[in-house]
């Protein structure tokens, strides 16, 4: 006795919606891959961070002059000096996805 071939499988509307949602999430993940194939957060695809390192590369303190941050076409910081001293603690406050980690 051979196996019978089955026709198209019927699924419930709820299951179809879940499958569509899962597929959309997978498509979103691949859309966030950069040209080099590395997956990044959406904010990193739209972030522009510029500055000139004014401290020595081997120094523990960091000083960046002409520091600017632009995300999604909106300037957050423009032509300022960013100075972080070794041993100090700093905090960045902002909404999720606003680019706090991007600055770091």
Phi and psi in radians as a Rosetta constraint file:
Dihedral C 1 N 2 CA 2 C 2 CIRCULARHARMONIC -1.594 0.35
Dihedral N 2 CA 2 C 2 N 3 CIRCULARHARMONIC 2.850 0.35
Dihedral C 2 N 3 CA 3 C 3 CIRCULARHARMONIC -1.356 0.35
Dihedral N 3 CA 3 C 3 N 4 CIRCULARHARMONIC 2.485 0.35
Dihedral C 3 N 4 CA 4 C 4 CIRCULARHARMONIC -1.409 0.35
Dihedral N 4 CA 4 C 4 N 5 CIRCULARHARMONIC 2.437 0.35
Dihedral C 4 N 5 CA 5 C 5 CIRCULARHARMONIC -1.413 0.35
Dihedral N 5 CA 5 C 5 N 6 CIRCULARHARMONIC 2.358 0.35
Dihedral C 5 N 6 CA 6 C 6 CIRCULARHARMONIC -1.662 0.35
Dihedral N 6 CA 6 C 6 N 7 CIRCULARHARMONIC 2.639 0.35
Dihedral C 6 N 7 CA 7 C 7 CIRCULARHARMONIC -1.398 0.35
Dihedral N 7 CA 7 C 7 N 8 CIRCULARHARMONIC -2.888 0.35
Dihedral C 7 N 8 CA 8 C 8 CIRCULARHARMONIC -1.030 0.35
Dihedral N 8 CA 8 C 8 N 9 CIRCULARHARMONIC 2.455 0.35
Dihedral C 8 N 9 CA 9 C 9 CIRCULARHARMONIC -1.474 0.35
Dihedral N 9 CA 9 C 9 N 10 CIRCULARHARMONIC 2.295 0.35
Dihedral C 9 N 10 CA 10 C 10 CIRCULARHARMONIC -1.643 0.35
Dihedral N 10 CA 10 C 10 N 11 CIRCULARHARMONIC 2.346 0.35
Dihedral C 10 N 11 CA 11 C 11 CIRCULARHARMONIC -2.199 0.35
Dihedral N 11 CA 11 C 11 N 12 CIRCULARHARMONIC 2.752 0.35
Dihedral C 11 N 12 CA 12 C 12 CIRCULARHARMONIC -1.238 0.35
Dihedral N 12 CA 12 C 12 N 13 CIRCULARHARMONIC 2.801 0.35
Dihedral C 12 N 13 CA 13 C 13 CIRCULARHARMONIC -1.079 0.35
Dihedral N 13 CA 13 C 13 N 14 CIRCULARHARMONIC -0.701 0.35
Dihedral C 13 N 14 CA 14 C 14 CIRCULARHARMONIC -1.091 0.35
Dihedral N 14 CA 14 C 14 N 15 CIRCULARHARMONIC -0.763 0.35
Dihedral C 14 N 15 CA 15 C 15 CIRCULARHARMONIC -1.169 0.35
Dihedral N 15 CA 15 C 15 N 16 CIRCULARHARMONIC -0.662 0.35
Dihedral C 15 N 16 CA 16 C 16 CIRCULARHARMONIC -1.092 0.35
Dihedral N 16 CA 16 C 16 N 17 CIRCULARHARMONIC -0.703 0.35
Dihedral C 16 N 17 CA 17 C 17 CIRCULARHARMONIC -1.127 0.35
Dihedral N 17 CA 17 C 17 N 18 CIRCULARHARMONIC -0.730 0.35
Dihedral C 17 N 18 CA 18 C 18 CIRCULARHARMONIC -1.100 0.35
Dihedral N 18 CA 18 C 18 N 19 CIRCULARHARMONIC -0.739 0.35
Dihedral C 18 N 19 CA 19 C 19 CIRCULARHARMONIC -1.127 0.35
Dihedral N 19 CA 19 C 19 N 20 CIRCULARHARMONIC -0.690 0.35
Dihedral C 19 N 20 CA 20 C 20 CIRCULARHARMONIC -1.142 0.35
Dihedral N 20 CA 20 C 20 N 21 CIRCULARHARMONIC -0.704 0.35
Dihedral C 20 N 21 CA 21 C 21 CIRCULARHARMONIC -1.126 0.35
Dihedral N 21 CA 21 C 21 N 22 CIRCULARHARMONIC -0.755 0.35
Dihedral C 21 N 22 CA 22 C 22 CIRCULARHARMONIC -1.108 0.35
Dihedral N 22 CA 22 C 22 N 23 CIRCULARHARMONIC -0.721 0.35
Dihedral C 22 N 23 CA 23 C 23 CIRCULARHARMONIC -1.126 0.35
Dihedral N 23 CA 23 C 23 N 24 CIRCULARHARMONIC -0.693 0.35
Dihedral C 23 N 24 CA 24 C 24 CIRCULARHARMONIC -1.117 0.35
Dihedral N 24 CA 24 C 24 N 25 CIRCULARHARMONIC -0.701 0.35
Dihedral C 24 N 25 CA 25 C 25 CIRCULARHARMONIC -1.103 0.35
Dihedral N 25 CA 25 C 25 N 26 CIRCULARHARMONIC -0.727 0.35
Dihedral C 25 N 26 CA 26 C 26 CIRCULARHARMONIC -1.101 0.35
Dihedral N 26 CA 26 C 26 N 27 CIRCULARHARMONIC -0.706 0.35
Dihedral C 26 N 27 CA 27 C 27 CIRCULARHARMONIC -1.124 0.35
Dihedral N 27 CA 27 C 27 N 28 CIRCULARHARMONIC -0.669 0.35
Dihedral C 27 N 28 CA 28 C 28 CIRCULARHARMONIC -1.097 0.35
Dihedral N 28 CA 28 C 28 N 29 CIRCULARHARMONIC -0.707 0.35
Dihedral C 28 N 29 CA 29 C 29 CIRCULARHARMONIC -1.084 0.35
Dihedral N 29 CA 29 C 29 N 30 CIRCULARHARMONIC -0.757 0.35
Dihedral C 29 N 30 CA 30 C 30 CIRCULARHARMONIC -1.245 0.35
Dihedral N 30 CA 30 C 30 N 31 CIRCULARHARMONIC -0.489 0.35
Dihedral C 30 N 31 CA 31 C 31 CIRCULARHARMONIC -1.192 0.35
Dihedral N 31 CA 31 C 31 N 32 CIRCULARHARMONIC -0.398 0.35
Dihedral C 31 N 32 CA 32 C 32 CIRCULARHARMONIC -1.551 0.35
Dihedral N 32 CA 32 C 32 N 33 CIRCULARHARMONIC 0.065 0.35
Dihedral C 32 N 33 CA 33 C 33 CIRCULARHARMONIC -1.367 0.35
Dihedral N 33 CA 33 C 33 N 34 CIRCULARHARMONIC 2.330 0.35
Dihedral C 33 N 34 CA 34 C 34 CIRCULARHARMONIC -1.338 0.35
Dihedral N 34 CA 34 C 34 N 35 CIRCULARHARMONIC -3.138 0.35
Dihedral C 34 N 35 CA 35 C 35 CIRCULARHARMONIC -1.081 0.35
Dihedral N 35 CA 35 C 35 N 36 CIRCULARHARMONIC -0.464 0.35
Dihedral C 35 N 36 CA 36 C 36 CIRCULARHARMONIC -1.514 0.35
Dihedral N 36 CA 36 C 36 N 37 CIRCULARHARMONIC 0.032 0.35
Dihedral C 36 N 37 CA 37 C 37 CIRCULARHARMONIC 1.502 0.35
Dihedral N 37 CA 37 C 37 N 38 CIRCULARHARMONIC 0.010 0.35
Dihedral C 37 N 38 CA 38 C 38 CIRCULARHARMONIC -1.522 0.35
Dihedral N 38 CA 38 C 38 N 39 CIRCULARHARMONIC 2.300 0.35
Dihedral C 38 N 39 CA 39 C 39 CIRCULARHARMONIC -1.406 0.35
Dihedral N 39 CA 39 C 39 N 40 CIRCULARHARMONIC 2.296 0.35
Dihedral C 39 N 40 CA 40 C 40 CIRCULARHARMONIC -2.329 0.35
Dihedral N 40 CA 40 C 40 N 41 CIRCULARHARMONIC 2.829 0.35
Dihedral C 40 N 41 CA 41 C 41 CIRCULARHARMONIC -1.141 0.35
Dihedral N 41 CA 41 C 41 N 42 CIRCULARHARMONIC 2.676 0.35
Dihedral C 41 N 42 CA 42 C 42 CIRCULARHARMONIC -1.006 0.35
Dihedral N 42 CA 42 C 42 N 43 CIRCULARHARMONIC -0.644 0.35
Dihedral C 42 N 43 CA 43 C 43 CIRCULARHARMONIC -1.105 0.35
Dihedral N 43 CA 43 C 43 N 44 CIRCULARHARMONIC -0.525 0.35
Dihedral C 43 N 44 CA 44 C 44 CIRCULARHARMONIC -1.256 0.35
Dihedral N 44 CA 44 C 44 N 45 CIRCULARHARMONIC -0.460 0.35
Dihedral C 44 N 45 CA 45 C 45 CIRCULARHARMONIC -1.234 0.35
Dihedral N 45 CA 45 C 45 N 46 CIRCULARHARMONIC -0.423 0.35
Dihedral C 45 N 46 CA 46 C 46 CIRCULARHARMONIC -1.997 0.35
Dihedral N 46 CA 46 C 46 N 47 CIRCULARHARMONIC 0.182 0.35
Dihedral C 46 N 47 CA 47 C 47 CIRCULARHARMONIC -1.695 0.35
Dihedral N 47 CA 47 C 47 N 48 CIRCULARHARMONIC 2.454 0.35
Dihedral C 47 N 48 CA 48 C 48 CIRCULARHARMONIC -2.234 0.35
Dihedral N 48 CA 48 C 48 N 49 CIRCULARHARMONIC 2.079 0.35
Dihedral C 48 N 49 CA 49 C 49 CIRCULARHARMONIC -2.185 0.35
Dihedral N 49 CA 49 C 49 N 50 CIRCULARHARMONIC 2.165 0.35
Dihedral C 49 N 50 CA 50 C 50 CIRCULARHARMONIC -2.242 0.35
Dihedral N 50 CA 50 C 50 N 51 CIRCULARHARMONIC 2.755 0.35
Dihedral C 50 N 51 CA 51 C 51 CIRCULARHARMONIC 2.983 0.35
Dihedral N 51 CA 51 C 51 N 52 CIRCULARHARMONIC 2.920 0.35
Dihedral C 51 N 52 CA 52 C 52 CIRCULARHARMONIC -2.107 0.35
Dihedral N 52 CA 52 C 52 N 53 CIRCULARHARMONIC 2.122 0.35
Dihedral C 52 N 53 CA 53 C 53 CIRCULARHARMONIC -1.209 0.35
Dihedral N 53 CA 53 C 53 N 54 CIRCULARHARMONIC 2.047 0.35
Dihedral C 53 N 54 CA 54 C 54 CIRCULARHARMONIC -1.747 0.35
Dihedral N 54 CA 54 C 54 N 55 CIRCULARHARMONIC -0.282 0.35
Dihedral C 54 N 55 CA 55 C 55 CIRCULARHARMONIC -1.592 0.35
Dihedral N 55 CA 55 C 55 N 56 CIRCULARHARMONIC 2.871 0.35
Dihedral C 55 N 56 CA 56 C 56 CIRCULARHARMONIC -1.204 0.35
Dihedral N 56 CA 56 C 56 N 57 CIRCULARHARMONIC 2.522 0.35
Dihedral C 56 N 57 CA 57 C 57 CIRCULARHARMONIC -1.050 0.35
Dihedral N 57 CA 57 C 57 N 58 CIRCULARHARMONIC -0.471 0.35
Dihedral C 57 N 58 CA 58 C 58 CIRCULARHARMONIC -1.679 0.35
Dihedral N 58 CA 58 C 58 N 59 CIRCULARHARMONIC 0.093 0.35
Dihedral C 58 N 59 CA 59 C 59 CIRCULARHARMONIC -1.356 0.35
Dihedral N 59 CA 59 C 59 N 60 CIRCULARHARMONIC 2.677 0.35
Dihedral C 59 N 60 CA 60 C 60 CIRCULARHARMONIC -1.405 0.35
Dihedral N 60 CA 60 C 60 N 61 CIRCULARHARMONIC -0.536 0.35
Dihedral C 60 N 61 CA 61 C 61 CIRCULARHARMONIC -1.498 0.35
Dihedral N 61 CA 61 C 61 N 62 CIRCULARHARMONIC 2.577 0.35
Dihedral C 61 N 62 CA 62 C 62 CIRCULARHARMONIC -2.041 0.35
Dihedral N 62 CA 62 C 62 N 63 CIRCULARHARMONIC 2.279 0.35
Dihedral C 62 N 63 CA 63 C 63 CIRCULARHARMONIC -2.314 0.35
Dihedral N 63 CA 63 C 63 N 64 CIRCULARHARMONIC 2.117 0.35
Dihedral C 63 N 64 CA 64 C 64 CIRCULARHARMONIC -2.128 0.35
Dihedral N 64 CA 64 C 64 N 65 CIRCULARHARMONIC 2.139 0.35
Dihedral C 64 N 65 CA 65 C 65 CIRCULARHARMONIC -1.735 0.35
Dihedral N 65 CA 65 C 65 N 66 CIRCULARHARMONIC 2.787 0.35
Dihedral C 65 N 66 CA 66 C 66 CIRCULARHARMONIC 0.945 0.35
Dihedral N 66 CA 66 C 66 N 67 CIRCULARHARMONIC 0.747 0.35
Dihedral C 66 N 67 CA 67 C 67 CIRCULARHARMONIC -1.415 0.35
Dihedral N 67 CA 67 C 67 N 68 CIRCULARHARMONIC 2.224 0.35
Dihedral C 67 N 68 CA 68 C 68 CIRCULARHARMONIC -2.418 0.35
Dihedral N 68 CA 68 C 68 N 69 CIRCULARHARMONIC 2.514 0.35
Dihedral C 68 N 69 CA 69 C 69 CIRCULARHARMONIC -2.292 0.35
Dihedral N 69 CA 69 C 69 N 70 CIRCULARHARMONIC 2.206 0.35
Dihedral C 69 N 70 CA 70 C 70 CIRCULARHARMONIC -2.268 0.35
Dihedral N 70 CA 70 C 70 N 71 CIRCULARHARMONIC 2.233 0.35
Dihedral C 70 N 71 CA 71 C 71 CIRCULARHARMONIC -2.260 0.35
Dihedral N 71 CA 71 C 71 N 72 CIRCULARHARMONIC 2.372 0.35
Dihedral C 71 N 72 CA 72 C 72 CIRCULARHARMONIC 0.886 0.35
Dihedral N 72 CA 72 C 72 N 73 CIRCULARHARMONIC 0.662 0.35
Dihedral C 72 N 73 CA 73 C 73 CIRCULARHARMONIC 1.378 0.35
Dihedral N 73 CA 73 C 73 N 74 CIRCULARHARMONIC 0.085 0.35
Dihedral C 73 N 74 CA 74 C 74 CIRCULARHARMONIC -1.975 0.35
Dihedral N 74 CA 74 C 74 N 75 CIRCULARHARMONIC 2.162 0.35
Dihedral C 74 N 75 CA 75 C 75 CIRCULARHARMONIC -1.349 0.35
Dihedral N 75 CA 75 C 75 N 76 CIRCULARHARMONIC 2.124 0.35
Dihedral C 75 N 76 CA 76 C 76 CIRCULARHARMONIC -1.637 0.35
Dihedral N 76 CA 76 C 76 N 77 CIRCULARHARMONIC -0.715 0.35
Dihedral C 76 N 77 CA 77 C 77 CIRCULARHARMONIC -2.398 0.35
Dihedral N 77 CA 77 C 77 N 78 CIRCULARHARMONIC 2.393 0.35
Dihedral C 77 N 78 CA 78 C 78 CIRCULARHARMONIC -2.341 0.35
Dihedral N 78 CA 78 C 78 N 79 CIRCULARHARMONIC 2.224 0.35
Dihedral C 78 N 79 CA 79 C 79 CIRCULARHARMONIC 0.698 0.35
Dihedral N 79 CA 79 C 79 N 80 CIRCULARHARMONIC 1.113 0.35
Dihedral C 79 N 80 CA 80 C 80 CIRCULARHARMONIC -2.165 0.35
Dihedral N 80 CA 80 C 80 N 81 CIRCULARHARMONIC 3.063 0.35
Dihedral C 80 N 81 CA 81 C 81 CIRCULARHARMONIC -1.880 0.35
Dihedral N 81 CA 81 C 81 N 82 CIRCULARHARMONIC 2.210 0.35
Dihedral C 81 N 82 CA 82 C 82 CIRCULARHARMONIC -1.867 0.35
Dihedral N 82 CA 82 C 82 N 83 CIRCULARHARMONIC 2.100 0.35
Dihedral C 82 N 83 CA 83 C 83 CIRCULARHARMONIC -2.256 0.35
Dihedral N 83 CA 83 C 83 N 84 CIRCULARHARMONIC 2.109 0.35
Dihedral C 83 N 84 CA 84 C 84 CIRCULARHARMONIC -2.073 0.35
Dihedral N 84 CA 84 C 84 N 85 CIRCULARHARMONIC 2.137 0.35
Dihedral C 84 N 85 CA 85 C 85 CIRCULARHARMONIC -1.744 0.35
Dihedral N 85 CA 85 C 85 N 86 CIRCULARHARMONIC 2.400 0.35
Dihedral C 85 N 86 CA 86 C 86 CIRCULARHARMONIC -1.015 0.35
Dihedral N 86 CA 86 C 86 N 87 CIRCULARHARMONIC 2.361 0.35
Dihedral C 86 N 87 CA 87 C 87 CIRCULARHARMONIC 1.603 0.35
Dihedral N 87 CA 87 C 87 N 88 CIRCULARHARMONIC -0.209 0.35
Dihedral C 87 N 88 CA 88 C 88 CIRCULARHARMONIC -1.601 0.35
Dihedral N 88 CA 88 C 88 N 89 CIRCULARHARMONIC 2.744 0.35
Dihedral C 88 N 89 CA 89 C 89 CIRCULARHARMONIC -1.940 0.35
Dihedral N 89 CA 89 C 89 N 90 CIRCULARHARMONIC 2.393 0.35
Dihedral C 89 N 90 CA 90 C 90 CIRCULARHARMONIC -2.217 0.35
Dihedral N 90 CA 90 C 90 N 91 CIRCULARHARMONIC 2.627 0.35
Dihedral C 90 N 91 CA 91 C 91 CIRCULARHARMONIC -2.294 0.35
Dihedral N 91 CA 91 C 91 N 92 CIRCULARHARMONIC 2.482 0.35
Dihedral C 91 N 92 CA 92 C 92 CIRCULARHARMONIC -2.033 0.35
Dihedral N 92 CA 92 C 92 N 93 CIRCULARHARMONIC 2.281 0.35
Dihedral C 92 N 93 CA 93 C 93 CIRCULARHARMONIC -1.978 0.35
Dihedral N 93 CA 93 C 93 N 94 CIRCULARHARMONIC 2.312 0.35
Dihedral C 93 N 94 CA 94 C 94 CIRCULARHARMONIC 3.101 0.35
Dihedral N 94 CA 94 C 94 N 95 CIRCULARHARMONIC 2.942 0.35
Dihedral C 94 N 95 CA 95 C 95 CIRCULARHARMONIC -1.199 0.35
Dihedral N 95 CA 95 C 95 N 96 CIRCULARHARMONIC 2.784 0.35
Dihedral C 95 N 96 CA 96 C 96 CIRCULARHARMONIC -1.034 0.35
Dihedral N 96 CA 96 C 96 N 97 CIRCULARHARMONIC 2.359 0.35
Dihedral C 96 N 97 CA 97 C 97 CIRCULARHARMONIC 1.402 0.35
Dihedral N 97 CA 97 C 97 N 98 CIRCULARHARMONIC 0.159 0.35
Dihedral C 97 N 98 CA 98 C 98 CIRCULARHARMONIC -1.510 0.35
Dihedral N 98 CA 98 C 98 N 99 CIRCULARHARMONIC -0.115 0.35
Dihedral C 98 N 99 CA 99 C 99 CIRCULARHARMONIC 1.839 0.35
Dihedral N 99 CA 99 C 99 N 100 CIRCULARHARMONIC 0.298 0.35
Dihedral C 99 N 100 CA 100 C 100 CIRCULARHARMONIC -1.060 0.35
Dihedral N 100 CA 100 C 100 N 101 CIRCULARHARMONIC -0.856 0.35
Dihedral C 100 N 101 CA 101 C 101 CIRCULARHARMONIC -1.212 0.35
Dihedral N 101 CA 101 C 101 N 102 CIRCULARHARMONIC -0.539 0.35
Dihedral C 101 N 102 CA 102 C 102 CIRCULARHARMONIC -1.029 0.35
Dihedral N 102 CA 102 C 102 N 103 CIRCULARHARMONIC -0.706 0.35
Dihedral C 102 N 103 CA 103 C 103 CIRCULARHARMONIC -1.097 0.35
Dihedral N 103 CA 103 C 103 N 104 CIRCULARHARMONIC -0.715 0.35
